[in-house]
């Protein structure tokens, strides 16, 4: 089964954060700021929020793949496949998965107007 999660990252004090009331997360720092800057860089107004879909398995129209490298400081280091970037992802990842996925497939999309 392919489960696709969606969050809405936005910039707060220069860092990418997100909220998820269902998982009791408020202004949760995501980490991987440099990677998200690249992902969101092509979308106007992305700093005010964009939709980020992610899954442990490939799904139609995913755009990027992050590869797990190691655990670190309670979170997880991932490498941006095909680029010379790696970064730390929040321990909150385990609120979406039982264990850190070996790959994270992601898709970034502009939010609908008015949201």
N, CA, C and O of each residue as an XYZ file, in Angstrom:
460
protein
N       0.841     -1.172      0.000
C       0.000      0.000      0.000
C       0.892      1.244      0.000
O       1.889      1.304      0.720
N       0.528      2.213     -0.799
C       1.276      3.457     -0.901
C       0.529      4.543     -0.137
O      -0.573      4.929     -0.527
N       1.116      5.033      0.939
C       0.524      6.112      1.714
C       1.276      7.383      1.379
O       2.499      7.449      1.496
N       0.526      8.392      0.959
C       1.113      9.689      0.635
C       0.669     10.680      1.701
O      -0.525     10.910      1.891
N       1.627     11.254      2.383
C       1.370     12.275      3.388
C       1.559     13.639      2.742
O       2.341     13.779      1.802
N       0.842     14.649      3.244
C       0.985     16.007      2.731
C       1.088     16.968      3.906
O       0.266     16.949      4.822
N       2.121     17.811      3.857
C       2.277     18.886      4.823
C       2.398     20.196      4.046
O       2.561     20.194      2.826
N       2.316     21.306      4.764
C       2.443     22.616      4.131
C       3.574     23.384      4.800
O       3.338     24.141      5.742
N       4.798     23.193      4.321
C       5.931     23.936      4.882
C       5.835     25.427      4.569
O       5.308     25.830      3.531
N       6.353     26.230      5.487
C       6.458     27.675      5.294
C       7.686     28.151      6.053
O       8.181     27.466      6.949
N       8.172     29.328      5.687
C       9.373     29.870      6.326
C       8.968     30.678      7.565
O       8.035     31.481      7.532
N       9.694     30.438      8.646
C       9.516     31.186      9.885
C      10.901     31.481     10.435
O      11.662     30.563     10.741
N      11.229     32.761     10.560
C      12.554     33.164     11.046
C      13.684     32.493     10.273
O      14.705     32.119     10.850
N      13.493     32.344      8.961
C      14.529     31.809      8.096
C      14.612     30.298      8.009
O      15.457     29.771      7.285
N      13.742     29.577      8.741
C      13.762     28.108      8.722
C      12.426     27.580      8.201
O      11.380     28.195      8.407
N      12.475     26.437      7.526
C      11.250     25.781      7.065
C      10.612     25.045      8.234
O      11.270     24.255      8.912
N       9.330     25.306      8.468
C       8.561     24.668      9.534
C       7.223     24.213      8.964
O       6.871     24.566      7.838
N       6.477     23.428      9.741
C       5.135     23.020      9.330
C       4.294     22.767     10.569
O       4.816     22.597     11.671
N       2.991     22.747     10.371
C       2.031     22.447     11.429
C       1.244     21.204     11.027
O       0.954     21.001      9.848
N       0.906     20.388     11.992
C       0.034     19.235     11.761
C      -0.711     18.986     13.069
O      -0.225     18.270     13.945
N      -1.888     19.579     13.191
C      -2.664     19.493     14.431
C      -2.986     18.042     14.798
O      -3.010     17.686     15.976
N      -3.231     17.216     13.793
C      -3.564     15.807     14.037
C      -2.431     15.072     14.764
O      -2.674     14.152     15.546
N      -1.203     15.489     14.494
C      -0.037     14.853     15.120
C       0.582     15.742     16.206
O       1.701     15.500     16.660
N      -0.158     16.765     16.609
C       0.254     17.694     17.662
C       1.606     18.350     17.361
O       2.472     18.443     18.231
N       1.766     18.797     16.129
C       2.983     19.488     15.709
C       2.626     20.928     15.361
O       1.706     21.178     14.583
N       3.359     21.867     15.942
C       3.126     23.285     15.701
C       4.465     23.970     15.478
O       5.348     23.940     16.335
N       4.596     24.581     14.324
C       5.856     25.246     13.949
C       7.053     24.301     14.108
O       8.113     24.692     14.597
N       6.857     23.069     13.688
C       7.888     22.022     13.774
C       8.960     22.275     12.726
O       8.654     22.263     11.534
N      10.209     22.504     13.129
C      11.283     22.662     12.139
C      11.469     21.353     11.358
O      11.557     20.275     11.946
N      11.525     21.464     10.056
C      11.674     20.275      9.221
C      13.130     19.831      9.154
O      13.425     18.635      9.151
N      14.036     20.802      9.101
C      15.417     20.499      8.754
C      15.531     20.610      7.238
O      14.671     21.218      6.601
N      16.548     20.050      6.666
C      16.824     20.052      5.220
C      16.493     21.390      4.546
O      15.990     21.413      3.423
N      16.777     22.505      5.237
C      16.424     23.820      4.704
C      16.990     24.079      3.318
O      16.288     24.603      2.453
N      18.244     23.724      3.095
C      18.858     23.978      1.788
C      18.146     23.182      0.691
O      17.943     23.688     -0.413
N      17.769     21.944      0.994
C      17.046     21.136      0.008
C      15.682     21.742     -0.286
O      15.277     21.836     -1.445
N      14.968     22.155      0.766
C      13.646     22.745      0.553
C      13.734     24.075     -0.183
O      12.829     24.419     -0.943
N      14.811     24.828      0.029
C      15.001     26.053     -0.745
C      15.069     25.728     -2.234
O      14.497     26.450     -3.051
N      15.756     24.657     -2.592
C      15.865     24.254     -4.003
C      14.519     23.770     -4.535
O      14.124     24.126     -5.645
N      13.817     22.962     -3.746
C      12.519     22.414     -4.154
C      11.512     23.541     -4.348
O      10.792     23.567     -5.346
N      11.459     24.471     -3.401
C      10.455     25.535     -3.425
C      10.875     26.721     -4.266
O      10.047     27.577     -4.577
N      12.131     26.793     -4.638
C      12.665     27.962     -5.321
C      11.970     28.350     -6.599
O      12.014     29.517     -6.987
N      11.333     27.418     -7.263
C      10.683     27.712     -8.535
C       9.241     28.193     -8.361
O       8.590     28.553     -9.342
N       8.739     28.202     -7.128
C       7.349     28.592     -6.882
C       7.277     29.990     -6.266
O       7.869     30.242     -5.217
N       6.560     30.881     -6.913
C       6.382     32.198     -6.309
C       5.663     32.064     -4.962
O       4.749     31.252     -4.823
N       6.063     32.834     -4.006
C       5.419     32.887     -2.689
C       5.520     31.589     -1.893
O       4.743     31.388     -0.960
N       6.443     30.716     -2.230
C       6.573     29.443     -1.511
C       6.882     29.653     -0.038
O       6.502     28.825      0.789
N       7.557     30.734      0.308
C       7.910     30.965      1.715
C       6.674     31.111      2.588
O       6.751     30.925      3.803
N       5.520     31.446      1.981
C       4.265     31.535      2.744
C       3.558     30.190      2.809
O       2.509     30.067      3.443
N       4.121     29.194      2.164
C       3.559     27.848      2.241
C       3.362     27.216      0.880
O       2.935     27.870     -0.071
N       3.678     25.942      0.804
C       3.420     25.143     -0.393
C       3.100     23.735      0.068
O       3.428     23.358      1.193
N       2.463     22.956     -0.790
C       2.118     21.580     -0.443
C       3.306     20.682     -0.751
O       3.885     20.741     -1.836
N       3.656     19.852      0.218
C       4.749     18.911      0.057
C       4.212     17.515      0.339
O       3.932     17.167      1.486
N       4.071     16.719     -0.716
C       3.632     15.332     -0.587
C       4.872     14.466     -0.430
O       5.887     14.702     -1.086
N       4.789     13.457      0.444
C       5.928     12.562      0.630
C       5.460     11.161      0.958
O       4.423     10.961      1.591
N       6.250     10.194      0.512
C       5.913      8.789      0.682
C       7.191      7.963      0.712
O       8.229      8.383      0.200
N       7.103      6.788      1.316
C       8.239      5.866      1.347
C       8.338      5.046      0.059
O       9.319      4.334     -0.157
N       7.329      5.150     -0.782
C       7.338      4.439     -2.060
C       7.053      5.432     -3.187
O       6.377      6.437     -2.970
N       7.560      5.157     -4.378
C       7.312      6.076     -5.496
C       5.814      6.217     -5.771
O       5.047      5.267     -5.614
N       5.419      7.406     -6.178
C       4.029      7.646     -6.547
C       4.019      8.483     -7.824
O       5.017      9.131     -8.141
N       2.907      8.481     -8.562
C       2.869      9.208     -9.835
C       3.257     10.676     -9.655
O       2.793     11.352     -8.736
N       4.103     11.141    -10.537
C       4.522     12.544    -10.602
C       5.384     13.008     -9.432
O       5.514     14.213     -9.216
N       5.987     12.070     -8.658
C       6.926     12.550     -7.637
C       8.076     13.233     -8.373
O       8.378     12.897     -9.518
N       8.711     14.189     -7.709
C       9.740     14.993     -8.375
C      11.152     14.721     -7.883
O      12.117     14.862     -8.634
N      11.271     14.330     -6.618
C      12.593     14.179     -6.014
C      12.615     12.942     -5.128
O      11.580     12.472     -4.656
N      13.809     12.433     -4.918
C      14.000     11.315     -4.002
C      15.103     11.683     -3.020
O      16.179     12.134     -3.413
N      14.817     11.486     -1.742
C      15.822     11.643     -0.697
C      16.208     10.253     -0.227
O      15.343      9.392     -0.063
N      17.491     10.023     -0.010
C      17.992      8.710      0.403
C      18.517      8.793      1.833
O      19.307      9.677      2.166
N      18.067      7.864      2.671
C      18.486      7.819      4.069
C      19.980      7.535      4.152
O      20.490      6.667      3.443
N      20.683      8.265      5.018
C      22.114      8.069      5.213
C      22.389      7.478      6.591
O      23.073      6.462      6.714
N      21.839      8.135      7.648
C      22.072      7.650      9.012
C      21.181      8.421      9.982
O      20.611      9.457      9.641
N      21.076      7.890     11.202
C      20.426      8.594     12.303
C      21.421      9.588     12.880
O      22.623      9.324     12.922
N      20.911     10.742     13.327
C      21.787     11.712     13.975
C      20.964     12.651     14.859
O      19.964     13.215     14.415
N      21.391     12.811     16.100
C      20.786     13.761     17.036
C      19.276     13.599     17.134
O      18.545     14.589     17.180
N      18.808     12.366     17.168
C      17.384     12.093     17.281
C      16.631     12.161     15.964
O      15.506     11.670     15.868
N      17.233     12.758     14.954
C      16.613     12.856     13.641
C      17.320     11.963     12.647
O      17.919     10.955     13.019
N      17.249     12.337     11.378
C      17.759     11.473     10.321
C      18.428     12.310      9.238
O      17.906     13.340      8.813
N      19.582     11.849      8.807
C      20.293     12.498      7.709
C      19.850     11.840      6.406
O      19.886     10.618      6.260
N      19.425     12.696      5.452
C      19.039     12.235      4.120
C      19.877     12.965      3.087
O      20.289     14.106      3.292
N      20.123     12.287      1.971
C      20.847     12.857      0.832
C      19.843     13.087     -0.291
O      18.982     12.249     -0.556
N      19.970     14.222     -0.936
C      19.145     14.567     -2.086
C      19.707     13.785     -3.263
O      20.788     14.111     -3.753
N      19.000     12.764     -3.727
C      19.487     11.913     -4.812
C      19.786     12.761     -6.047
O      18.965     13.579     -6.463
N      20.951     12.561     -6.617
C      21.342     13.268     -7.829
C      21.923     14.645     -7.588
O      22.243     15.357     -8.539
N      22.063     15.032     -6.331
C      22.660     16.340     -6.016
C      23.646     16.135     -4.877
O      23.581     15.138     -4.158
N      24.537     17.063     -4.722
C      25.537     16.962     -3.667
C      25.030     17.678     -2.410
O      25.693     18.574     -1.887
N      23.852     17.276     -1.936
C      23.253     17.881     -0.753
C      22.809     16.800      0.207
O      22.295     15.760     -0.206
N      23.007     17.047      1.472
C      22.393     16.199      2.474
C      22.031     17.068      3.661
O      22.613     18.132      3.871
N      21.054     16.599      4.443
C      20.613     17.385      5.578
C      19.847     16.553      6.572
O      19.472     15.409      6.316
N      19.630     17.166      7.709
C      18.962     16.532      8.840
C      17.459     16.753      8.754
O      17.009     17.862      8.465
N      16.682     15.705      9.003
C      15.212     15.795      9.049
C      14.764     15.527     10.483
O      15.286     14.636     11.152
N      13.804     16.301     10.936
C      13.247     16.242     12.277
C      12.865     14.824     12.736
O      12.473     13.994     11.915
N      12.978     14.544     14.054
C      12.491     13.270     14.579
C      10.989     13.087     14.374
O      10.489     11.965     14.458
N      10.257     14.182     14.104
C       8.817     14.083     13.852
C       8.510     13.214     12.635
O       7.359     12.828     12.431
N       9.518     12.901     11.827
C       9.322     11.981     10.699
C       8.697     10.679     11.182
O       7.926     10.045     10.461
N       9.034     10.287     12.404
C       8.512      9.022     12.938
C       7.060      9.132     13.392
O       6.491      8.143     13.856
N       6.459     10.285     13.273
C       5.018     10.408     13.480
C       4.273     10.016     12.204
O       3.054      9.850     12.214
N       5.015      9.870     11.111
C       4.441      9.483      9.826
C       4.838      8.064      9.412
O       4.133      7.422      8.632
N       5.954      7.582      9.928
C       6.477      6.256      9.579
C       6.938      5.554     10.849
O       7.381      6.201     11.798
N       6.831      4.231     10.863
C       7.303      3.464     12.026
C       8.814      3.534     12.171
O       9.334      3.538     13.286
N       9.511      3.588     11.064
C      10.968      3.735     11.047
C      11.327      4.637      9.874
O      10.537      4.774      8.939
N      12.505      5.256      9.907
C      12.841      6.150      8.798
C      12.938      5.380      7.485
O      13.674      4.397      7.399
N      12.207      5.812      6.470
C      12.266      5.121      5.181
C      13.647      5.239      4.549
O      14.339      6.240      4.734
N      14.037      4.230      3.815
C      15.319      4.266      3.107
C      15.295      5.302      1.992
O      16.326      5.895      1.674
N      14.123      5.525      1.396
C      13.935      6.583      0.413
C      12.673      7.355      0.785
O      11.696      6.784      1.270
N      12.715      8.648      0.549
C      11.540      9.507      0.672
C      11.297     10.127     -0.699
O      12.149     10.842     -1.225
N      10.144      9.852     -1.265
C       9.774     10.401     -2.564
C       8.905     11.619     -2.297
O       7.948     11.549     -1.526
N       9.240     12.738     -2.935
C       8.529     13.968     -2.626
C       8.068     14.705     -3.885
O       8.628     14.559     -4.972
N       7.038     15.488     -3.681
C       6.490     16.328     -4.736
C       6.095     17.662     -4.111
O       5.416     17.694     -3.084
N       6.510     18.735     -4.716
C       6.168     20.076     -4.242
C       5.177     20.697     -5.209
O       5.359     20.649     -6.426
N       4.117     21.285     -4.644
C       3.120     21.945     -5.468
C       2.689     23.257     -4.834
O       2.641     23.387     -3.611
N       2.385     24.204     -5.665
C       1.837     25.475     -5.225
C       0.513     25.233     -4.523
O      -0.273     24.389     -4.954
N       0.260     25.960     -3.452
C      -1.052     25.871     -2.794
C      -2.100     26.551     -3.656
O      -1.797     27.470     -4.415
N      -3.320     26.095     -3.532
C      -4.419     26.721     -4.249
C      -4.614     28.145     -3.737
O      -4.379     28.415     -2.559
N      -5.031     29.038     -4.590
C      -5.246     30.436     -4.197
C      -6.271     30.509     -3.069
O      -7.247     29.759     -3.045
N      -6.029     31.420     -2.142
C      -6.963     31.617     -1.045
C      -6.710     30.727      0.151
O      -7.458     30.786      1.127
N      -5.678     29.906      0.104
C      -5.398     29.013      1.243
C      -4.150     29.447      1.941
O      -3.744     28.827      2.923
